[in-house]
Amino acid sequence: MMHVAVDTGRSLLIGGRWEAAEQTMPVVNPWSGEALGAVACADAGHVERAVASALRGADAMRDLSTGERSRILHAAATALEGDAERFAAAIAAETGKPIRAATREVGRAVNTLRLSAEEAVRLAGETIAFDSFPGGEARSGHYVLEPVGVIAAITPFNDPLNLVCHKLGPAFAAGNAVVLKPAEQAPLVAVMLAKLLVAAGLPAEALNLLTGRGRDFGDALTGHGDVAMISFTGGASVGQAICRSAGVKRVAMELGGNGPVIVMDDADVEKAAAACVSGAFGAAGQNCIGVQRLYVHDAIYDVFRGALVAATGRLRVGDPMDPATDVGPMIGGDEAARILAWADEAVARGATLLAGGERAGALMRPTVLADVPDDARVACHEAFGPVVSLFRFAELDEAIDAANRADYAIHAAIFTESLKVARYAARRLRAAGVMINDSTDYRLDAMPFGGAGRGNMGREGVRFAAREMSQTKVICFHDA
């Protein structure tokens, strides 16, 4: 097993210095059970110092030219690209993500930083026609985009590098400072990235990093009066708690999904089955846009079911460091036990188990269910695990209505050869993105990304996040 080269005892970055804390918590490899290190546990006192540092860092970032912000982000992207193998190994070690997928995540993170570097020099306002209304004839001017100040960024474990880059890159492009709280289960890659950014020339106090347990300092961070904005990716219950503590400040959240896919009778069955297997079981299903519900037309249901089960059975499950592995462990045994319990509950209520339904420790075998009751947890809540449920439909509107039942939605998808059907479904599906002849799992880091329904709280995607992290200032000249 490759060890993660991080001085984990000193994992708090405050005021430009790495610090330890009185308490530590272990970081464990979910596949082997090996202890990768122990990170410092921040508390409310660390929050006070980190936010004070970030206020000074925000002043330093505001004073940087857009060109200098861009240069720093490009330098960080170049450094990350040159260190890709070590970062990929660290991702695989602390999350159990298969090494091939971890390597792809590093590549995406490089792209996210480069997009951020490019956006830094594109953030601009425009002129305003003050003379468009009587009384404004002698006035001219424009608006500019300025940073909001200090941003609290809270990230999950499933993409521990790229999702951090999706917070930091746009924030720095817009000239903000950040207090970063990475996932408890996977903080080591964030520490590595922070060191890389500092080495790339980021002002010393522009990034402050607090590892540890959210319950110990989360409210102190999100409720702090000097934090101008919170950017959070994670579960709905935590999002609700953050909103209760935040007070009056900007909040951008991505709260998960329950990805529905419609497969029409004219679809390419093999292509659709392969895409849905990849979308359902990549990252062991721990993916907010992963395929969770499959609505398949009656005319092809039996053929599609056979193709889906066969493709699932071909997946290589096991050691994430083996390049041949397709599906590794979940983040921990408790999560795997939860998914198994949800699957067992559905079966007890009449669902049919077509594949999987077994676990060993944190490893949950890719699971396919049919005839699942609509109100079973595995169907109506975000599963965030390697399980997919099959449903039949006869009419497209029936499938669309079923797909739209979930409270939280990010992406939906449809497989069809009919442009008319695709356009109709794209209009009717209540999701923030509709993928045509692709699974819900597709994401380009440049596109707007976020939730719909109750999860609709802002957008990520570098360009869109950078604007969420900016505020307008109007400058008006009275020429008379």
C-alpha positions in Angstrom: 0.0 0.0 0.0 1.3 3.4 -1.0 1.4 5.8 2.0 0.2 9.3 1.8 3.1 11.7 2.2 1.5 14.3 4.4 2.7 15.6 7.8 -0.8 14.8 9.1 -0.2 15.9 12.7 0.1 19.5 11.6 -2.9 19.8 9.3 -4.4 23.2 10.4 -3.3 26.0 8.2 -3.9 29.3 10.0 -2.3 32.6 9.3 0.1 31.1 6.8 1.4 28.5 9.3 0.8 24.8 9.7 -0.3 23.9 13.2 -1.2 20.9 15.4 -4.0 20.7 17.9 -4.6 19.1 21.3 -6.8 16.4 19.8 -6.4 14.3 16.6 -8.5 11.9 14.7 -7.4 9.0 12.5 -7.8 8.8 8.7 -8.3 5.2 7.7 -8.0 3.4 4.3 -11.5 1.9 3.9 -10.2 -1.0 1.9 -7.3 -2.2 4.1 -8.2 -0.7 7.4 -4.7 0.8 7.5 -4.3 4.0 9.4 -3.0 6.6 7.0 -2.4 9.2 9.6 -4.1 11.4 12.2 -5.2 14.9 11.5 -5.6 17.8 14.0 -9.1 18.5 15.3 -10.0 22.1 15.1 -12.2 23.8 17.6 -14.1 27.1 17.9 -10.9 28.9 18.9 -9.2 27.8 15.7 -12.2 29.2 13.8 -11.8 32.6 15.3 -8.1 32.7 14.3 -8.7 31.3 10.9 -11.4 33.8 10.0 -9.3 36.7 11.3 -6.5 35.5 9.1 -8.9 35.1 6.2 -10.0 38.7 6.6 -6.4 39.8 6.1 -6.1 37.3 3.2 -9.1 38.8 1.6 -7.5 42.2 1.6 -4.4 40.7 0.0 -6.4 38.9 -2.7 -8.5 42.0 -3.5 -5.2 43.9 -4.1 -3.9 41.2 -6.6 -4.4 42.0 -10.2 -6.6 39.6 -12.2 -3.5 38.6 -14.1 -1.7 37.6 -10.9 -4.6 35.6 -9.7 -4.6 33.8 -13.0 -0.9 33.2 -12.9 -1.1 31.6 -9.4 -3.9 29.3 -10.5 -2.1 28.2 -13.7 1.0 27.5 -11.6 -1.0 25.4 -9.2 -2.6 23.5 -12.1 0.8 22.8 -13.6 2.2 21.6 -10.3 -0.8 19.3 -9.8 -0.4 17.9 -13.2 3.3 17.1 -12.5 2.4 15.4 -9.2 -0.6 13.5 -10.6 0.6 10.0 -9.6 1.0 10.9 -5.9 -2.3 12.7 -5.7 -4.1 9.8 -7.4 -2.6 7.4 -4.9 -3.7 9.5 -2.0 -7.3 9.7 -3.3 -7.4 6.0 -3.7 -5.9 5.4 -0.3 -8.2 7.6 1.8 -11.5 7.1 -0.2 -11.2 3.6 -1.7 -11.8 5.1 -5.2 -10.2 2.8 -7.8 -6.9 4.1 -9.0 -8.1 4.6 -12.6 -11.0 6.8 -11.4 -8.7 8.6 -9.0 -6.3 9.4 -11.8 -9.2 10.8 -13.8 -10.2 12.9 -10.9 -6.7 14.5 -10.8 -7.0 15.3 -14.5 -10.4 16.9 -13.9 -9.0 18.9 -11.0 -6.2 20.2 -13.2 -8.8 21.3 -15.7 -10.9 23.0 -12.9 -7.9 25.0 -11.8 -7.1 26.0 -15.4 -10.7 27.1 -16.0 -10.5 29.1 -12.8 -7.3 30.8 -14.0 -9.0 31.7 -17.3 -12.1 33.0 -15.5 -10.0 35.3 -13.3 -9.3 37.5 -16.3 -12.8 37.3 -17.7 -14.7 38.5 -14.6 -15.9 41.9 -15.8 -18.9 44.1 -15.6 -20.4 46.2 -18.4 -21.6 49.8 -19.2 -25.0 50.9 -18.1 -27.3 53.2 -20.2 -28.2 55.7 -17.6 -29.8 57.9 -20.2 -32.4 55.2 -20.9 -34.7 56.9 -18.4 -35.5 60.6 -18.1 -33.1 62.3 -15.7 -30.2 60.1 -16.6 -29.1 62.0 -19.7 -26.1 63.6 -18.0 -24.9 60.4 -16.4 -22.7 57.6 -17.6 -21.0 54.7 -15.9 -20.7 51.0 -15.5 -20.6 48.2 -13.0 -17.7 46.0 -11.9 -17.5 42.7 -10.1 -15.8 42.6 -6.7 -15.1 39.7 -4.3 -17.5 39.1 -1.4 -14.7 38.6 1.1 -14.3 35.5 3.3 -15.9 32.3 2.0 -16.4 29.2 4.2 -16.0 26.1 1.9 -17.2 22.7 3.2 -16.5 19.7 0.9 -17.4 16.0 0.9 -15.3 12.8 0.6 -16.4 11.4 -2.7 -14.3 13.7 -4.9 -11.8 15.0 -2.3 -9.6 16.8 -4.8 -11.8 18.1 -7.6 -14.7 19.3 -5.4 -12.2 21.3 -3.3 -10.8 22.8 -6.5 -14.4 23.7 -7.4 -14.6 25.8 -4.2 -11.1 27.2 -4.1 -10.5 27.9 -7.8 -13.5 30.2 -8.5 -13.1 31.8 -5.0 -9.5 32.8 -5.7 -10.3 33.8 -9.3 -12.9 36.3 -8.0 -10.4 37.6 -5.4 -11.8 36.1 -2.2 -10.1 34.3 0.7 -11.3 30.9 2.0 -11.6 29.0 5.2 -11.7 25.3 4.0 -13.2 22.5 6.0 -12.6 19.2 4.1 -14.4 16.0 4.7 -13.7 14.2 8.0 -13.2 10.9 6.1 -10.8 12.3 3.5 -8.9 15.4 4.5 -5.4 14.4 3.4 -5.7 15.3 -0.3 -7.0 18.8 0.7 -3.9 19.3 2.9 -1.7 18.3 -0.1 -3.5 20.7 -2.4 -3.2 23.6 0.1 0.5 23.1 0.2 0.7 23.1 -3.5 -1.4 26.4 -3.8 0.8 28.1 -1.2 3.9 27.0 -3.1 2.3 28.4 -6.3 2.3 31.9 -4.8 -1.1 32.2 -3.1 -1.0 35.0 -0.5 -0.1 33.5 2.9 -3.5 34.1 4.6 -5.8 33.7 1.5 -6.3 30.0 2.4 -6.9 28.7 5.9 -7.7 25.0 6.4 -9.4 23.4 9.4 -9.5 19.6 9.7 -11.4 17.7 12.3 -15.0 17.0 13.2 -17.7 19.3 11.9 -19.7 18.9 15.2 -16.8 20.5 17.1 -16.5 23.8 15.1 -19.0 23.8 12.2 -21.5 26.2 13.8 -18.7 28.5 14.8 -17.5 28.7 11.2 -20.9 28.9 9.4 -22.4 31.3 11.9 -19.3 33.6 12.1 -20.3 37.2 11.3 -17.2 37.9 9.2 -17.9 35.0 6.9 -19.6 36.5 3.8 -20.6 33.3 2.1 -20.9 29.6 2.7 -20.3 27.1 -0.2 -21.3 23.6 0.8 -21.5 20.3 -1.0 -23.1 17.4 1.0 -26.2 16.0 2.5 -29.6 17.7 2.9 -29.7 17.3 6.7 -26.3 19.0 7.2 -27.4 21.7 4.7 -30.4 22.4 6.8 -28.3 22.7 9.9 -25.9 25.1 8.2 -28.8 27.3 7.1 -30.0 27.4 10.7 -26.6 28.6 11.9 -25.6 30.8 9.0 -27.7 33.9 9.7 -27.7 36.6 7.0 -25.1 35.7 4.5 -24.8 34.1 1.0 -25.3 30.4 0.9 -24.6 28.1 -2.1 -25.3 24.5 -1.6 -25.4 21.2 -3.6 -27.5 18.9 -1.5 -27.5 15.6 -3.5 -29.8 13.9 -5.9 -31.6 10.8 -6.9 -30.7 10.4 -10.5 -33.5 9.1 -12.8 -32.9 7.7 -16.3 -35.6 6.9 -18.9 -34.9 4.3 -21.5 -37.2 4.5 -24.5 -38.2 1.6 -26.7 -36.0 3.0 -29.6 -32.9 3.2 -27.5 -29.6 1.4 -28.2 -30.0 -1.1 -25.4 -26.4 -2.2 -25.1 -25.1 1.4 -25.1 -27.7 2.5 -22.6 -27.1 -0.5 -20.3 -23.3 0.1 -20.3 -23.7 3.8 -19.6 -26.1 3.2 -16.7 -23.9 0.5 -15.1 -21.0 3.0 -15.2 -23.2 5.8 -13.9 -24.7 3.7 -11.1 -21.6 2.0 -9.8 -18.7 4.4 -10.5 -17.1 5.6 -7.2 -19.1 2.7 -5.5 -22.3 4.7 -6.2 -21.1 7.5 -3.9 -22.0 10.2 -6.4 -24.6 12.9 -6.2 -25.4 12.5 -10.0 -25.1 8.8 -10.1 -27.8 6.7 -11.7 -30.3 5.5 -9.0 -33.7 4.9 -10.7 -34.1 3.4 -14.2 -37.4 3.7 -16.0 -37.5 1.3 -18.9 -40.1 1.0 -21.6 -42.2 -2.2 -21.5 -41.2 -3.1 -25.1 -37.5 -3.5 -24.2 -37.7 -4.1 -20.5 -36.7 -7.7 -20.5 -33.8 -7.2 -23.0 -32.5 -4.2 -21.1 -32.7 -5.9 -17.8 -30.6 -8.8 -19.1 -28.0 -6.5 -20.6 -27.9 -4.4 -17.4 -27.4 -7.5 -15.1 -24.8 -8.9 -17.5 -22.8 -5.7 -17.6 -23.0 -5.4 -13.8 -21.7 -9.0 -13.4 -18.6 -8.1 -15.5 -17.5 -5.4 -13.1 -14.3 -6.1 -11.3 -14.8 -5.5 -7.6 -12.0 -5.3 -5.0 -8.6 -3.6 -4.3 -8.8 0.1 -5.4 -5.0 0.1 -6.1 -5.4 -2.7 -8.7 -5.7 -0.9 -12.2 -8.2 -3.6 -13.2 -10.7 -2.7 -10.4 -13.9 -1.1 -11.5 -15.6 -0.8 -8.1 -13.8 -0.4 -4.8 -15.1 -0.1 -1.2 -17.5 2.5 0.1 -16.1 5.1 2.5 -16.7 2.8 5.5 -18.4 -0.3 6.7 -21.3 1.6 8.3 -22.2 3.1 4.9 -22.0 -0.3 3.2 -24.2 -1.8 6.0 -26.7 1.0 5.4 -27.0 0.3 1.7 -27.4 -3.4 2.4 -30.1 -2.7 4.9 -32.0 -0.5 2.4 -31.7 -3.2 -0.3 -32.9 -5.9 2.1 -35.8 -3.7 3.2 -36.9 -3.3 -0.5 -36.7 -7.1 -1.0 -38.7 -7.8 2.1 -41.4 -5.5 0.7 -41.5 -7.4 -2.7 -38.6 -6.2 -4.7 -36.6 -8.7 -6.8 -32.8 -8.9 -6.3 -31.2 -9.3 -9.7 -27.5 -8.8 -8.8 -25.4 -8.1 -5.7 -27.0 -7.7 -2.4 -23.9 -8.7 -0.5 -21.2 -6.9 1.4 -17.9 -7.6 3.1 -16.7 -4.8 5.4 -16.8 -1.6 3.4 -17.2 -3.4 0.1 -20.8 -3.5 -1.2 -21.3 -5.5 -4.3 -23.0 -3.6 -7.1 -26.7 -4.3 -6.6 -29.6 -4.3 -9.1 -33.2 -4.4 -7.9 -36.5 -4.6 -9.7 -40.1 -4.2 -8.6 -39.1 -1.8 -5.9 -42.0 -0.1 -4.0 -42.0 3.6 -4.8 -41.8 4.6 -1.2 -38.9 2.3 -0.3 -35.9 4.2 1.0 -33.7 2.9 -1.8 -36.0 4.5 -4.3 -37.2 7.7 -2.7 -34.1 8.9 -0.9 -30.6 9.5 -2.2 -28.9 6.2 -1.8 -25.3 7.3 -2.3 -24.2 3.8 -2.8 -23.9 1.0 -5.4 -27.5 0.2 -5.9 -29.9 0.9 -8.8 -33.6 0.1 -9.1 -35.5 -0.9 -12.3 -39.0 0.2 -13.1 -41.3 -0.4 -16.1 -43.4 2.2 -17.9 -45.7 2.2 -20.9 -46.1 5.9 -21.7 -43.4 8.6 -21.6 -45.5 11.0 -19.4 -45.8 8.2 -16.8 -42.0 7.8 -16.7 -41.4 11.6 -16.5 -43.9 11.9 -13.6 -42.2 9.1 -11.7 -38.8 10.6 -12.4 -39.9 14.0 -11.0 -41.1 12.6 -7.7 -37.8 13.1 -5.9 -37.4 16.1 -3.7 -33.8 16.7 -4.6 -32.6 16.6 -8.2 -29.5 17.5 -10.1 -29.4 15.5 -13.4 -31.9 13.4 -15.2 -31.3 11.5 -18.4 -33.1 9.8 -21.3 -32.0 7.3 -24.0 -33.9 7.7 -27.3 -33.2 8.0 -31.0 -36.1 10.5 -31.4 -35.1 14.2 -31.3 -38.7 15.1 -30.7 -39.0 12.8 -27.7 -35.6 14.0 -26.3 -36.7 17.7 -26.5 -40.1 16.9 -24.9 -38.5 15.1 -22.0 -35.8 17.8 -21.6 -38.6 20.4 -21.1 -40.7 18.2 -18.7 -38.0 16.7 -16.5 -37.5 18.8 -13.4 -33.8 18.7 -13.0 -30.9 21.1 -13.3 -29.4 19.2 -16.2 -30.9 16.6 -18.7 -28.5 14.3 -20.4 -29.5 12.8 -23.8 -28.2 9.4 -24.6 -25.9 9.5 -21.6 -26.3 8.7 -18.0 -26.9 11.2 -15.3 -23.3 10.8 -14.2 -21.9 13.0 -17.0 -20.4 16.4 -15.8 -18.2 18.9 -17.6 -16.4 21.1 -15.0 -17.1 24.2 -17.1 -20.9 23.7 -17.2 -23.4 25.1 -14.6 -24.0 22.5 -11.9 -26.4 22.4 -9.0 -29.7 21.2 -7.7 -33.3 21.6 -8.6 -36.4 21.5 -6.4 -35.4 21.7 -2.8 -31.8 21.4 -3.6 -31.7 24.6 -5.7 -29.3 26.8 -3.9 -26.8 28.4 -6.3 -24.6 26.9 -9.0 -21.1 25.5 -9.3 -19.2 25.1 -12.5 -16.2 27.5 -12.5 -17.7 30.5 -14.4 -21.0 30.3 -12.5 -19.4 29.8 -9.1 -17.0 32.7 -9.6 -20.0 35.0 -10.3 -21.8 33.6 -7.2 -18.7 34.5 -5.2 -18.7 38.1 -6.6 -20.8 41.2 -6.0 -21.6 44.1 -8.3 -20.5 47.7 -7.7 -22.0 50.4 -9.7 -19.9 53.4 -10.7 -21.9 56.4 -12.0 -20.5 59.8 -13.3 -22.7 62.8 -13.3 -21.3 64.9 -16.1 -23.4 68.0 -15.7 
